[in-house]
């Protein structure tokens, strides 16, 4: 698919990832509750899930939505999705988020959980989302927090100082672009973008931002997974909810 | 004035501050060009400058605007403003940003440079700005970047690792509230707020965000003031430009 990165079809990565997604983890305890709390009413609506993975969210949406389209670049992911999370009103499609021009809308909700930090061209992605949404439609996405993607050197980023206080190392924030990250297999490529780039790109494509969340773990979640306390130092995720304006005059 | 913090009337602080503002500094080379690039056309308009300091921006605005109101908590600041930066269409007023209910609008532009990180109640401040703006009016403000205000311990925040790479220490990001900062005099109090709090507070008060900037120093600026290179590691400032929506339905 266009030479886009597809780590999810690397067998080693995939095994590790399945393992990660099956347990109590940052996504289940922190990102998912936060993003789902911003979900609009999708009763009878058309939903697109970009980077749907193995389709957990698609199956949730399918209970109320009229139609759900889940796209992912990974055939392995979609095989799991079709086996475990099918429904009569869900279509799974192998498609990179760089290839949204192959889809036709309109959708009432475009949803994406933790995929947009892989997007090679964020401007085009948001432009495509605007085109695919009905007027008043909602774009709801989470991605790695730009503080997390900033540093080019990702070794030992949580550090204790001489007083035992833990902090996180931010560097290279102003240099947008590729970041090579170790995640199960070496050299997963994330795209670092500034928060201001994300916000402005949404605004300049006719979106009205309605919510922004940097999820904070509560005591209960930290009790279930003590490593979540790290997210008190700096957030792992950022979530935006934006409404497609009726016309571009909305955003001038 | 309500017991609000007024460091600017501390004589030691004030001398150091005058000195800082007079030279080539982060504000002149980084924050001011960025915020002024987002200024709307103010020809014949009414402008409010919150935390106007000694009135440099007010005097600039007065060349085109119909009327400029500059408010500041500090009598010393306003004395300089009235002496050095007066014009027939500028009114300077000693007023804390916590007391905006004493003003009557409507204004076409509310401008604020590097003051909102002192606001005790950001929700009330934004609510007041929405009330004081005409429909379609613009709120344009800069403040310290939340990455900058995050850590409770502000000692030695720029650090070099064993490879000589410089990074910035972020901590306590999820804990909003007072931060005691050393700045000329000890114990200047800033208010740390998450980016998501700033964005959501704007959205939930009927503002349509139209731009966000985290200013990045260019080569020329770094040549004039080498310390600006720090801002390649992480931004010192964040700037938002938002339009007051015609009605609250704009933001649902």
Interface residues (C-beta under 8 A of the other chain):
Chain A: X147 X150 X151 X153 X159 X161 X163 X165 X166 X167 X168 X169 X170 X171 X172 X173 X174 X175 X194 X195 X196 X199 X200 X203 X208 X209 X210 X211 X212 X213 X214 X216 X231 X232 X233 X234 X235 X238 X243 X245 X250 X251 X252
Chain B: X147 X150 X151 X153 X159 X161 X163 X165 X166 X167 X168 X169 X170 X171 X172 X173 X174 X175 X194 X195 X196 X199 X200 X203 X208 X209 X210 X211 X212 X213 X214 X216 X231 X232 X233 X234 X235 X238 X243 X245 X250 X251 X252
